Amino acid sequence: MEPTTYIWMDGEMVPWEEATVHVLSHALHYGTGVFEGIRAYQTEQGTAVFRLTDHMERLHRSAQAYQMELEWSVEDLTKATKELLAANELVDGYIRPLVFLELGAIGLNPANARVRTSIITWRWGAYLGEEGVRDGIRVRVSSWRRFPNDSFPNAKATGTYINSILAKREAVQAGFDEAIMLNQDGAISEGSGENIFVVSRGTVYTPPISVGCLDGFTRDAVATLLRDDGFEVVERVLDRTDLYYADEVFLTGTAAEVTPVREIDNRPIGPGKPGPITQRAQELFNATVTGKLTTHPEWLEHV
Ligand code: PPE
């Protein structure tokens, strides 16, 4: 990763190398952090952040779920993000807000731990590779089940990613690009860092949030754009067979954007290359984030 000049920490622009924390930080020991991933894009009207307010609101909900008192409002955080992008002279890039428990408590009751808030920005290219975006990726269904919804509040919490990391590493070590995780009932949940869509006979399906997947903003944007374009998009519980019999499968996420899947468990999906609805989803999404398609101006927040 290419460092940028500043990291925003609790109201200050701190030089990149100086944005460090103590080894006794609660979050290091117990995974007590919540975070976001956001992208800024270059548009004809300058840099715009995709769904910035939505992401900062989700950060607040995640913090609330884990009882972390965030001292910065959504407005404070959106303003800080824009200032940071400008200070780092980034015209596009990835934005990582992170709220975590630092010093003041050790042991499982972090009531007195200091809550730290930081925002980091950097350049991040195609999450699953340029080739993946163009030709599709190869995935496997993980042997690791996604954490059950009744064991954790559905939030973007750092600690819960240790489960996704097991799945991701298992997949990569077996020669695949990404893992698809099932929930405890065997229903398709999501990728290690993306939501999933399945196209079957012209209809687009995605699992409901209740299976335990993240309520992704890219998922919501892509479903909305496809519906606007005349496609039927249905939330339905999907199982492994639905993947094998799909005509098309694609993943969505801030980092992954819209990434086609060409193979699952060594079985080609459709003809083994990105299908027409996947390509249409990519087109609509890319045009929206770069301001060329203006049907949802509320999603672009200009710097
Ligand atoms: N599910 C998971 C588990 C997930 O981590 C993400 C985002 C999504 C779905 C998609 O959500 P959204 O970005 O709102 O569309 N994953 C973030 C972190 C990736 C990482 O490797 O770190 C991201 O894409 O920024």
Boltz pocket constraint, residues with backbone or C-beta under 6 A from the ligand:
constraints:
  - pocket:
      binder: B
      contacts: [[A, 36], [A, 37], [A, 38], [A, 164], [A, 190], [A, 191], [A, 192], [A, 193], [A, 194], [A, 195], [A, 213], [A, 214], [A, 215], [A, 216], [A, 217], [A, 218], [A, 219], [A, 252], [A, 253], [A, 254], [A, 255], [A, 256]]
      max_distance: 6.0
